[in-house]
Amino acid sequence: MSNISENVFEAKYTLENKPLLATSVERILILNEIKSLFKDLPQPLRFSRMLSILLSKVSTPVEDFDLIAGRCVDRVLTDEEEKIFQQFITSPDYTTGKVFIPSGHCTFSWETVLEYGLTGLKEKADRAILSSEDEDKKVFLTALSEIYKAIIDYTLRYSAAAKEKGLNALAENLNTVANGKPNSFASALQLLWIITLIDCAYIAENPTLTVGRLDKILYSFYVDDIKKGVLTEEKAKEYITDYYAKHNLIMGRGEHQVGDSTNSTTFLRICNFDAPQYLLLAGSDGKGNVCINDLTRLFAECIVPAFKNPVVVVRYVKDMDKNYPSLWKTLVGKALKSSSLMFYNDGNVSSTLKRIGLTDEESSEYAHFGCNWCSTGDNGAWMHGSPHSFHFNAIKDEEERKQLYVPYMRGNLPFSWAQDVVEILEKLCLKENADIEDFYNEFFRTMSDFMDRKLAYLSKELEVRKRKPSRVLSFTDCFTKCSLETAQCFSASAKYHFENQSFWMFGTVVDSFTAIDQLVFIEKKITLKQLCDAVKADFNGYEDILGLCRNAEKYGMDTPLSNKHAKMLAEKASELTIERSRPYFEREKLFLMPNIQSDTYHLKWGELFGATPDGRRKGSAFSQNSRPTNGVCVNGLTGMLNSMLNIPSDAFVSGALNLDVDGKEYSGEEGQRIFGAILATYFNRGGLHAQISVTSIEELLDAKAHPERHRDLRVRVTGYSGIFVDMCERLQNDIIERFK
Amino acid sequence: MNKGIVSGIKRMEIHDGDGLRTTVFLKGCPLKCIWCHNPESISYEPEIGRFEEKCISCGSCVRTCDTNAFFIKDGIVLFDKGKCTACMQCEKICPVFAIVGYGKEYSVDSLVEELLTDKPFFGDKGGITFSGGECLTQTDFVVKCAKRLKEKGVGVYIDTCGYVKRDVFEKIMPYVDKFLYDLKAIDGDLHKRLTGRDNAAILDNMKFLSDKKCAIEIRFPLVKGYNDGETEKIGEFIKRLNIGIPVKVLRYHDFARSRYNALQRRDTLPEGQTTAKDVVDAEEILRNMGIIVIKDN
């Protein structure tokens, strides 16, 4: 058995057999021991010193077949250790979020990392300390320097461990990484993995970071090595495969968004459930040049269908199928066997970012990270959600935060566009001669108000941060250009600040508008009042109206009326998001990022909300992400895609489309060719995104009945793929519905 | 004829010819194959299929039906197909999709427009397949549609049982890229027992198309225990045709059973299943006879 097959086997076996609550156990035990130390130091230094100790004590396991080093001890806590963990996470000495900032969903400046190496970054920090007169800045920079040193020392320990195993080439690569800039393809990949490992296994509670455009940033290393004759294509593939394998060793099996099978300490425990790292391939640069090279192909060829991680994000460039037929064939073949590959239309994302106001170059350097969220690459900081979940809250006053938070909610419920339609229905049924235009006006007035309130909150938050620059240090700051240059955390110092503006439950809203327009205004089969009464009664006693609503045209059927409403709603929502952001963008580079992403909230929120005019009953799921409502795509995949092509190509930066296909339908050379042609046609015509799950209803039902037979059945959930048999029943049922 | 009756349109079809296709099923068939998997296409008239297992007896259909074809007895909704005029109103109001209307009237314009929706996805190989029923029984309509589609640059396949007059093929031939031609049995008596019709015209038409060098793919629906004994005879027949006409062996399944019940049509579907191995065995026989065998996707 070669090195590679052993690595792949190990990662696959680990992924299939890892217990749900397995974690990097040493992190917990070591941090518990030192949790009372450095209490008098400011957070950055306390973080750097605790991390230094942690990295000096954790094991450095190496296997004989490792080409890239970096593993952690990953197992379930013993009963005794579990007690320690429970005490630890509630200890007043150490509360998560205060010392180890749980970074995640972020974009490191990977090019900078490779350009300077760990020692170069440390030197930069040390020089900045000498030239800085601000004490706070010195503290921040000192902590950065200490962290680089800790990683260097950790890497050296790894080098020694590799040498002890007799793995001299590996030891040498590690030495290179520890003592200077990476000087080869292998050492560059090694450096990227060491940093990724530390973040994912020891720090971030839900990392889901982007590991970057590796075909672009590693290309010069690859070419140089080939020229020097120290690397072959085959050897490069071995390194890439090992890099992929390592990602899967730290990946957990559970389900964090809907899953009921795990407890509330999932994040604190760091189980790496559904925490995919996104690796970006292909795409264009700021001048419109296509960035596809030999490495794009090698990274594509190395995708292992059985793996869950990293998720390869292919930035589809127009006519990729025609101009790069061999690469396209490889990608489609992998997509039909794997659930860790997705496609984004490069042109769509870049165009949308340009519309927001980013430069051509910045627009081309975007990144996606789990779960399908888009970022402005290493130029920006995601403001990450609502005040209650925001880790860097600058607004300390609880009351003030609560006040600001109120607009995010609807009573005790989250804000729901679908519910808006119902409220507008209630309002307009009292109005004489109301028409569909009135619905649009009301809907977008509500949406506009919501965005204004949200932007006002975010602006206030940003203002406070910038007025009193935060010295809170997270691991992300160590690898972000702006943090190093300004000696303050990236969440204050980044060029761009953005928050997602999701058009939640898009399909449900389109279907509701369509049903109202069709049944009330065009066919005049019912009145607004009748529809309103029926919806308010959850259609109980209104079965005829329920039937009419359910049989109305739907987004996904590729019918003229539903297409018209999909287009108008998407166009206007995106336009509004950009328009309302404009003054904030011009003033402080703050904006709302337009997307159609709902993750799995279509289930959770569906349970909370009442009926909707599309015939959806109270408590039922909404439509998910950019996808039509389950079960309505009676005109097949092309009908669904044609419907989705009504979403303008410069309107949204993300919006997951789960394409669920029965593998049998596209087996063989011809089946793959046809599927590839469908995908390429969709993207060439302006489709935004596609991620593919290949299974069948029969297999899903069998997996539900006999989970032991399907330990490796992976299905795309939203931005991540989950192990089907580890999901809770309601998520399993939702996925089965999707496949119908 | 400018109007056609269509029992269904299936987009994203990869089994009815090459590439990605849209298949349009026209209503009406002169044969009555016992294994017919499109029972909704046998009758020439529009009709309602009612899937009883989905019905929740809410009564919406009863309230909307003008001819009392739907009625309630002991709290259960029942359907008297004899009274149904296939106005399709019940289909539009059923909240649980238990009622499906088969047989929508299309003009040439409206059908062609709908069929062109997926044109961007067809690529070089794909296109439209006219199927049924026997699509060629609506001759003028299909000829006009095919002509229009050809003018629009879309490839047209005809899926036929062959039981139509010779001049029908003469009319449609200029607009057809390939015929998907069913051969069910060579033995005339057997053919009649299985389909209700003699096969002389079918075999003659097949030979005619072959002589005219039309592109043809022969399709042999293999129903274990019924026509599997015909495999070699079919091979012999193909050998006598122009060289290079391929055959695809289709595996019989009984997925259509629920539609027989919904349509209140006598269920003639054979009980046994044709296995994948049965298909492979038949393919092997044909291949050994020098016939080109195409595998189903």
Contacts between the chains, C-beta under 8 A, distances in Angstrom:
chain1	res1	chain2	res2	distance
A	539	B	95	7.8
A	543	B	58	4.1
A	543	B	59	7.2
A	543	B	60	5.2
A	543	B	95	5.6
A	544	B	60	4.8
A	544	B	63	6.3
A	544	B	64	7.2
A	544	B	93	5.7
A	546	B	95	4.3
A	547	B	58	7.9
A	547	B	60	4.8
A	547	B	92	7.5
A	547	B	93	4.0
A	547	B	94	5.3
A	547	B	95	3.9
A	548	B	92	6.9
A	548	B	93	5.8
A	550	B	95	5.4
A	550	B	97	7.4
A	551	B	91	7.4
A	551	B	92	4.9
A	551	B	93	6.7
A	551	B	94	7.2
A	551	B	97	7.8
A	558	B	117	6.3
A	615	B	95	7.2
A	635	B	9	7.9
A	635	B	11	5.1
A	635	B	12	7.9
A	636	B	10	7.1
A	636	B	11	4.4
A	636	B	12	3.4
A	636	B	13	8.0
A	637	B	11	8.0
A	637	B	12	4.8
A	638	B	11	5.1
A	638	B	12	4.9
A	638	B	20	7.5
A	638	B	117	7.8
A	638	B	118	4.7
A	638	B	121	5.0
A	639	B	11	5.5
A	639	B	12	7.5
A	639	B	117	7.7
A	639	B	118	7.9
A	641	B	121	7.8
A	642	B	117	6.3
A	642	B	118	7.2
A	665	B	14	6.5
A	665	B	297	7.2
A	666	B	14	7.8
A	667	B	297	7.4
A	668	B	295	7.7
A	668	B	297	6.8
A	670	B	297	6.3
A	671	B	14	7.0
A	671	B	297	5.6
A	674	B	14	5.7
A	674	B	19	6.3
A	674	B	20	5.2
A	674	B	126	7.9
A	677	B	19	7.8
A	677	B	20	6.7
A	677	B	121	7.1
A	677	B	123	4.8
A	678	B	12	7.9
A	678	B	20	6.5
A	678	B	121	5.7
A	681	B	120	5.3
A	681	B	121	4.9
A	681	B	123	7.4
A	685	B	120	6.1
